[in-house]
Amino acid sequence: MRTGKERRSRSDRRTMKREDLEALRAKVSCEAVLERAGYEIDLKESTRRAVKYRQGGNIVIVTHAGRGWFDPLSDEKGDVFGLAMFLDNIPFPSAADAVASLVGFQLSRPAWKPSRPSEPIEGIGERWRSRRAPSPGSGAWRYLCWARWIPTTIVRQAIREGVLREGPFGSMWAAHVDTDGRIIGWEERGAEWRGFSTGGSKVLFRLGPSDASRLCVTEAAIDAMSLAALEGPREQTLYLSTGGGWSPATDAALAVLAARPGLTLVAATDANSQGEIYADRLRAIAENVGSDWQRLRPSSDDWNEVLLIREKENRERTERESKGVPHAHRSRQGRLRPADAVP
C-alpha cells in the first residue's frame, strides 16, 4: 500500500511533467520541427501571421508566432507536439522526445518582426481614402510595372476603377470590395512585404466590368492583373482575386456573381495542390447555380510568373533581333489554354 508521501511524490512528478511540456512548448517553434523534417519555407506565400512550409505536395501553415499549425489540405492542426506526431506518425511520448531534442534549434531564416498596431479609431474606408493612387515613378508604380512587369495599361485601368493605392515603403494596396461595392480591406504587396490590411476582410479584388459574362478567379490581385495582361483587352471579363483565402463572404460573393444568366466561371487559380482545391470549390459553385465552368491553369506556378517569363522572352528576342541574330523557337510558356474545360 502506497503512503501519502509516495502518492504526493507521484503527483509532483506528474506536475513537473506538465511543467516540462509547457516549457518545451514555449521554447520550440513549430517551424523548427518542420525544418528538421525537411520542409522548406515558401517566402512568396508567407505572411507574418501565417508562414507556409512545403515538402513536395505537402503543405503546413504555421500560426500564432510559431506555436500553432494547420494542414490546409486536411483538418489536421495543433501545437508543436501534435505537429511532431502528425509528421512522423508517432505516439505522444516519442513526439515529446523529438521536440525536446530541438531546444536551441536555430531557424535558417530570421524571425518575423511583429507588425505595428493599426490606429483603432481609423476606419477601413478612411485608411483607404488617406492613401493616394499610384502615379508614374511612384513606389507602387515601380513595384507593379518594373518588378512585376504589369503593363501600364492594366495599372492605369485599376487606378481608374479605384482599386489601387500607394502603400508604405514602395508597396501597393489592392482593394477588396463586398457585394455592395464598399472597400472592406486590401491586399498589401511589395518587394519586402506581403500581407492583408489589419482589421480588413477578404472578399474579392475586382478588375473589369461589373456586368461581365466571364469571371476569372485568381488567388492574388497581382495574378488577376497579370492574367488580364496575358489575355489582352476583353470587354466581357471580370478578373477577381480571393487574396489567398476563402471566407464565407468570398463564397457568397462568388455565388451571387456566378448566378447571372449566360455566365462562365473560370478557375484561374495557381498550378499547385491548393489551387486545385480552390478550383474544385469554384466548380461546385458553378454546378450549384447552373453556370458554365472552366479550369485555366497557368503553365508556371502562378500567372505573374507566366507573365514574367513571357516578358523576359520578348525582351531577349527584341535584343537578338536588334543585333541581327536569328531568333530561336518561342517557348510554350505563357500560352493560355483552358484545362478541363466544361462546355
C-alpha positions as a Python dict, from the first residue, in 0.01 Angstrom:
ca = {
    (1, 'M'): (0, 0, 0),
    (2, 'R'): (137, 341, -100),
    (3, 'T'): (181, 601, 169),
    (4, 'G'): (54, 957, 136),
    (5, 'K'): (414, 1072, 88),
    (6, 'E'): (456, 832, -207),
    (7, 'R'): (128, 949, -363),
    (8, 'R'): (237, 1312, -330),
    (9, 'S'): (571, 1226, -490),
    (10, 'R'): (397, 1069, -792),
    (11, 'S'): (166, 1373, -815),
    (12, 'D'): (467, 1606, -805),
    (13, 'R'): (629, 1411, -1090),
    (14, 'R'): (312, 1441, -1297),
    (15, 'T'): (300, 1815, -1224),
    (16, 'M'): (666, 1853, -1323),
    (17, 'K'): (598, 1660, -1640),
    (18, 'R'): (324, 1904, -1733),
    (19, 'E'): (551, 2194, -1647),
    (20, 'D'): (827, 2043, -1860),
    (21, 'L'): (588, 2009, -2151),
    (22, 'E'): (478, 2371, -2119),
    (23, 'A'): (841, 2479, -2111),
    (24, 'L'): (913, 2279, -2427),
    (25, 'R'): (606, 2423, -2596),
    (26, 'A'): (737, 2774, -2521),
    (27, 'K'): (1096, 2701, -2629),
    (28, 'V'): (1046, 2504, -2951),
    (29, 'S'): (874, 2653, -3255),
    (30, 'C'): (666, 2451, -3499),
    (31, 'E'): (898, 2591, -3765),
    (32, 'A'): (1193, 2411, -3605),
    (33, 'V'): (1006, 2080, -3629),
    (34, 'L'): (926, 2144, -3995),
    (35, 'E'): (1283, 2241, -4086),
    (36, 'R'): (1420, 1931, -3913),
    (37, 'A'): (1169, 1724, -4114),
    (38, 'G'): (1296, 1869, -4442),
    (39, 'Y'): (1021, 2122, -4509),
    (40, 'E'): (1118, 2449, -4675),
    (41, 'I'): (962, 2789, -4620),
    (42, 'D'): (765, 2940, -4908),
    (43, 'L'): (853, 3307, -4861),
    (44, 'K'): (640, 3414, -5155),
    (45, 'E'): (326, 3269, -4997),
    (46, 'S'): (403, 3354, -4633),
    (47, 'T'): (290, 3642, -4415),
    (48, 'R'): (383, 3749, -4065),
    (49, 'R'): (77, 3572, -3927),
    (50, 'A'): (85, 3261, -4146),
    (51, 'V'): (417, 3110, -4255),
    (52, 'K'): (382, 2847, -4528),
    (53, 'Y'): (613, 2545, -4542),
    (54, 'R'): (628, 2291, -4826),
    (55, 'Q'): (771, 1946, -4884),
    (56, 'G'): (675, 1822, -5227),
    (57, 'G'): (296, 1832, -5237),
    (58, 'N'): (264, 1861, -4858),
    (59, 'I'): (186, 2200, -4703),
    (60, 'V'): (183, 2311, -4339),
    (61, 'I'): (91, 2664, -4228),
    (62, 'V'): (250, 2788, -3904),
    (63, 'T'): (45, 3034, -3700),
    (64, 'H'): (40, 3203, -3357),
    (65, 'A'): (405, 3314, -3379),
    (66, 'G'): (526, 2957, -3428),
    (67, 'R'): (312, 2798, -3155),
    (68, 'G'): (35, 2660, -3376),
    (69, 'W'): (-6, 2497, -3717),
    (70, 'F'): (-260, 2352, -3956),
    (71, 'D'): (-265, 2145, -4274),
    (72, 'P'): (-471, 2334, -4537),
    (73, 'L'): (-530, 2009, -4728),
    (74, 'S'): (-694, 1833, -4432),
    (75, 'D'): (-845, 1907, -4091),
    (76, 'E'): (-520, 1841, -3901),
    (77, 'K'): (-397, 2115, -3666),
    (78, 'G'): (-248, 2162, -3321),
    (79, 'D'): (63, 2257, -3125),
    (80, 'V'): (429, 2160, -3162),
    (81, 'F'): (375, 1814, -3011),
    (82, 'G'): (81, 1745, -3238),
    (83, 'L'): (294, 1851, -3535),
    (84, 'A'): (570, 1605, -3447),
    (85, 'M'): (309, 1328, -3411),
    (86, 'F'): (149, 1426, -3743),
    (87, 'L'): (472, 1440, -3944),
    (88, 'D'): (628, 1115, -3820),
    (89, 'N'): (312, 922, -3724),
    (90, 'I'): (449, 861, -3375),
    (91, 'P'): (285, 847, -3029),
    (92, 'F'): (296, 1139, -2789),
    (93, 'P'): (593, 1022, -2575),
    (94, 'S'): (813, 989, -2884),
    (95, 'A'): (690, 1326, -3011),
    (96, 'A'): (780, 1488, -2677),
    (97, 'D'): (1133, 1346, -2702),
    (98, 'A'): (1165, 1470, -3060),
    (99, 'V'): (1056, 1820, -2958),
    (100, 'A'): (1295, 1818, -2660),
    (101, 'S'): (1585, 1745, -2897),
    (102, 'L'): (1512, 2074, -3076),
    (103, 'V'): (1563, 2306, -2780),
    (104, 'G'): (1803, 2576, -2901),
    (105, 'F'): (1746, 2493, -3269),
    (106, 'Q'): (1822, 2797, -3486),
    (107, 'L'): (1591, 2861, -3780),
    (108, 'S'): (1750, 2916, -4119),
    (109, 'R'): (1562, 3247, -4151),
    (110, 'P'): (1523, 3539, -3909),
    (111, 'A'): (1202, 3552, -3713),
    (112, 'W'): (924, 3775, -3840),
    (113, 'K'): (913, 4109, -3663),
    (114, 'P'): (575, 4194, -3512),
    (115, 'S'): (374, 4437, -3719),
    (116, 'R'): (288, 4777, -3582),
    (117, 'P'): (-64, 4806, -3443),
    (118, 'S'): (-314, 4993, -3655),
    (119, 'E'): (-485, 5305, -3530),
    (120, 'P'): (-808, 5176, -3374),
    (121, 'I'): (-1005, 5496, -3436),
    (122, 'E'): (-937, 5492, -3809),
    (123, 'G'): (-1195, 5305, -4016),
    (124, 'I'): (-1113, 5088, -4314),
    (125, 'G'): (-1264, 5337, -4557),
    (126, 'E'): (-1078, 5631, -4403),
    (127, 'R'): (-748, 5448, -4416),
    (128, 'W'): (-802, 5366, -4783),
    (129, 'R'): (-901, 5721, -4875),
    (130, 'S'): (-600, 5861, -4692),
    (131, 'R'): (-363, 5694, -4941),
    (132, 'R'): (-306, 5837, -5287),
    (133, 'A'): (-335, 5643, -5611),
    (134, 'P'): (-13, 5524, -5778),
    (135, 'S'): (141, 5753, -6039),
    (136, 'P'): (430, 5709, -6286),
    (137, 'G'): (753, 5672, -6090),
    (138, 'S'): (586, 5624, -5750),
    (139, 'G'): (681, 5332, -5526),
    (140, 'A'): (374, 5121, -5608),
    (141, 'W'): (407, 5203, -5979),
    (142, 'R'): (771, 5089, -5984),
    (143, 'Y'): (685, 4771, -5797),
    (144, 'L'): (396, 4678, -6027),
    (145, 'C'): (542, 4786, -6361),
    (146, 'W'): (913, 4728, -6307),
    (147, 'A'): (936, 4440, -6058),
    (148, 'R'): (617, 4255, -6157),
    (149, 'W'): (608, 4373, -6521),
    (150, 'I'): (237, 4455, -6512),
    (151, 'P'): (171, 4669, -6824),
    (152, 'T'): (98, 5033, -6755),
    (153, 'T'): (-236, 4998, -6937),
    (154, 'I'): (-352, 4745, -6677),
    (155, 'V'): (-223, 4953, -6387),
    (156, 'R'): (-399, 5263, -6523),
    (157, 'Q'): (-722, 5064, -6561),
    (158, 'A'): (-704, 4953, -6197),
    (159, 'I'): (-640, 5313, -6091),
    (160, 'R'): (-940, 5436, -6293),
    (161, 'E'): (-1156, 5174, -6127),
    (162, 'G'): (-1036, 5291, -5784),
    (163, 'V'): (-885, 4962, -5666),
    (164, 'L'): (-516, 5056, -5627),
    (165, 'R'): (-342, 5270, -5366),
    (166, 'E'): (12, 5354, -5263),
    (167, 'G'): (116, 5157, -4957),
    (168, 'P'): (410, 5240, -4730),
    (169, 'F'): (771, 5165, -4829),
    (170, 'G'): (701, 5121, -5200),
    (171, 'S'): (422, 4866, -5158),
    (172, 'M'): (85, 4859, -5330),
    (173, 'W'): (-264, 4812, -5190),
    (174, 'A'): (-529, 4628, -5394),
    (175, 'A'): (-885, 4677, -5269),
    (176, 'H'): (-1130, 4403, -5173),
    (177, 'V'): (-1493, 4506, -5202),
    (178, 'D'): (-1815, 4349, -5079),
    (179, 'T'): (-2133, 4285, -5279),
    (180, 'D'): (-2239, 4647, -5220),
    (181, 'G'): (-1915, 4782, -5367),
    (182, 'R'): (-1774, 4901, -5035),
    (183, 'I'): (-1400, 4870, -4974),
    (184, 'I'): (-1359, 4647, -4670),
    (185, 'G'): (-991, 4552, -4690),
    (186, 'W'): (-696, 4525, -4925),
    (187, 'E'): (-407, 4303, -5026),
    (188, 'E'): (-69, 4453, -4942),
    (189, 'R'): (229, 4360, -5161),
    (190, 'G'): (578, 4497, -5200),
    (191, 'A'): (935, 4385, -5256),
    (192, 'E'): (980, 4322, -4882),
    (193, 'W'): (621, 4286, -4767),
    (194, 'R'): (318, 4064, -4814),
    (195, 'G'): (4, 4081, -4605),
    (196, 'F'): (-356, 4194, -4573),
    (197, 'S'): (-495, 4508, -4414),
    (198, 'T'): (-514, 4498, -4036),
    (199, 'G'): (-878, 4481, -3938),
    (200, 'G'): (-987, 4431, -4300),
    (201, 'S'): (-1189, 4147, -4453),
    (202, 'K'): (-1113, 3932, -4756),
    (203, 'V'): (-1392, 3908, -5012),
    (204, 'L'): (-1284, 3982, -5372),
    (205, 'F'): (-1049, 4212, -5560),
    (206, 'R'): (-1222, 4308, -5886),
    (207, 'L'): (-1080, 4438, -6213),
    (208, 'G'): (-1312, 4484, -6509),
    (209, 'P'): (-1680, 4544, -6585),
    (210, 'S'): (-1928, 4452, -6314),
    (211, 'D'): (-2171, 4312, -6572),
    (212, 'A'): (-1913, 4082, -6735),
    (213, 'S'): (-2022, 3744, -6869),
    (214, 'R'): (-1688, 3580, -6785),
    (215, 'L'): (-1533, 3567, -6437),
    (216, 'C'): (-1166, 3470, -6396),
    (217, 'V'): (-1086, 3386, -6033),
    (218, 'T'): (-721, 3401, -5918),
    (219, 'E'): (-557, 3387, -5576),
    (220, 'A'): (-385, 3729, -5577),
    (221, 'A'): (-455, 4073, -5720),
    (222, 'I'): (-117, 4068, -5896),
    (223, 'D'): (-216, 3740, -6063),
    (224, 'A'): (-551, 3889, -6167),
    (225, 'M'): (-373, 4185, -6329),
    (226, 'S'): (-114, 3953, -6484),
    (227, 'L'): (-383, 3733, -6642),
    (228, 'A'): (-556, 4043, -6778),
    (229, 'A'): (-226, 4143, -6938),
    (230, 'L'): (-168, 3796, -7084),
    (231, 'E'): (-517, 3768, -7230),
    (232, 'G'): (-525, 4121, -7368),
    (233, 'P'): (-828, 4352, -7372),
    (234, 'R'): (-1154, 4165, -7308),
    (235, 'E'): (-1469, 4369, -7268),
    (236, 'Q'): (-1672, 4096, -7100),
    (237, 'T'): (-1422, 3960, -6846),
    (238, 'L'): (-1405, 4045, -6476),
    (239, 'Y'): (-1076, 3944, -6314),
    (240, 'L'): (-1105, 3851, -5947),
    (241, 'S'): (-873, 3766, -5658),
    (242, 'T'): (-960, 3588, -5335),
    (243, 'G'): (-646, 3725, -5168),
    (244, 'G'): (-514, 3379, -5091),
    (245, 'G'): (-806, 3298, -4862),
    (246, 'W'): (-1160, 3170, -4892),
    (247, 'S'): (-1401, 3318, -4641),
    (248, 'P'): (-1776, 3253, -4628),
    (249, 'A'): (-1817, 3608, -4763),
    (250, 'T'): (-1595, 3519, -5060),
    (251, 'D'): (-1801, 3209, -5129),
    (252, 'A'): (-2127, 3406, -5109),
    (253, 'A'): (-1998, 3686, -5335),
    (254, 'L'): (-1884, 3437, -5599),
    (255, 'A'): (-2219, 3258, -5589),
    (256, 'V'): (-2402, 3588, -5650),
    (257, 'L'): (-2177, 3674, -5945),
    (258, 'A'): (-2191, 3325, -6095),
    (259, 'A'): (-2571, 3310, -6082),
    (260, 'R'): (-2612, 3561, -6366),
    (261, 'P'): (-2756, 3406, -6686),
    (262, 'G'): (-2505, 3308, -6954),
    (263, 'L'): (-2204, 3346, -6727),
    (264, 'T'): (-1883, 3140, -6744),
    (265, 'L'): (-1686, 3089, -6422),
    (266, 'V'): (-1314, 3036, -6489),
    (267, 'A'): (-1093, 2882, -6219),
    (268, 'A'): (-761, 3057, -6288),
    (269, 'T'): (-608, 2958, -5955),
    (270, 'D'): (-244, 2854, -5907),
    (271, 'A'): (-96, 2537, -6057),
    (272, 'N'): (-47, 2358, -5726),
    (273, 'S'): (-247, 2144, -5482),
    (274, 'Q'): (-405, 2443, -5309),
    (275, 'G'): (-500, 2591, -5645),
    (276, 'E'): (-674, 2266, -5738),
    (277, 'I'): (-870, 2273, -5412),
    (278, 'Y'): (-991, 2625, -5491),
    (279, 'A'): (-1072, 2517, -5848),
    (280, 'D'): (-1289, 2235, -5713),
    (281, 'R'): (-1475, 2486, -5495),
    (282, 'L'): (-1537, 2704, -5799),
    (283, 'R'): (-1664, 2404, -5994),
    (284, 'A'): (-1908, 2331, -5710),
    (285, 'I'): (-2033, 2691, -5714),
    (286, 'A'): (-2084, 2677, -6092),
    (287, 'E'): (-2272, 2349, -6066),
    (288, 'N'): (-2492, 2481, -5785),
    (289, 'V'): (-2602, 2789, -5981),
    (290, 'G'): (-2602, 2627, -6325),
    (291, 'S'): (-2328, 2836, -6487),
    (292, 'D'): (-2054, 2717, -6723),
    (293, 'W'): (-1716, 2634, -6573),
    (294, 'Q'): (-1357, 2616, -6699),
    (295, 'R'): (-1018, 2541, -6548),
    (296, 'L'): (-749, 2778, -6676),
    (297, 'R'): (-423, 2653, -6529),
    (298, 'P'): (-104, 2863, -6551),
    (299, 'S'): (193, 2697, -6721),
    (300, 'S'): (407, 2803, -6423),
    (301, 'D'): (306, 2825, -6057),
    (302, 'D'): (101, 3143, -6097),
    (303, 'W'): (3, 3399, -6361),
    (304, 'N'): (260, 3660, -6266),
    (305, 'E'): (535, 3405, -6311),
    (306, 'V'): (392, 3325, -6656),
    (307, 'L'): (391, 3698, -6738),
    (308, 'L'): (750, 3743, -6619),
    (309, 'I'): (867, 3452, -6836),
    (310, 'R'): (684, 3586, -7140),
    (311, 'E'): (819, 3938, -7099),
    (312, 'K'): (1172, 3807, -7048),
    (313, 'E'): (1144, 3606, -7371),
    (314, 'N'): (1007, 3909, -7557),
    (315, 'R'): (1292, 4128, -7439),
    (316, 'E'): (1554, 3868, -7525),
    (317, 'R'): (1403, 3825, -7872),
    (318, 'T'): (1398, 4200, -7927),
    (319, 'E'): (1762, 4223, -7821),
    (320, 'R'): (1860, 3940, -8057),
    (321, 'E'): (1674, 4099, -8347),
    (322, 'S'): (1836, 4435, -8281),
    (323, 'K'): (2174, 4263, -8311),
    (324, 'G'): (2072, 4074, -8625),
    (325, 'V'): (2078, 3734, -8453),
    (326, 'P'): (1816, 3482, -8581),
    (327, 'H'): (1560, 3421, -8310),
    (328, 'A'): (1507, 3078, -8160),
    (329, 'H'): (1179, 2892, -8142),
    (330, 'R'): (936, 3052, -7899),
    (331, 'S'): (881, 2867, -7573),
    (332, 'R'): (535, 2738, -7493),
    (333, 'Q'): (542, 2929, -7162),
    (334, 'G'): (271, 3190, -7138),
    (335, 'R'): (25, 3039, -7384),
    (336, 'L'): (-324, 3036, -7243),
    (337, 'R'): (-508, 2712, -7289),
    (338, 'P'): (-810, 2610, -7082),
    (339, 'A'): (-764, 2284, -6893),
    (340, 'D'): (-1055, 2050, -6828),
    (341, 'A'): (-1299, 2294, -6990),
    (342, 'V'): (-1663, 2229, -6921),
    (343, 'P'): (-1893, 2334, -7205),
}
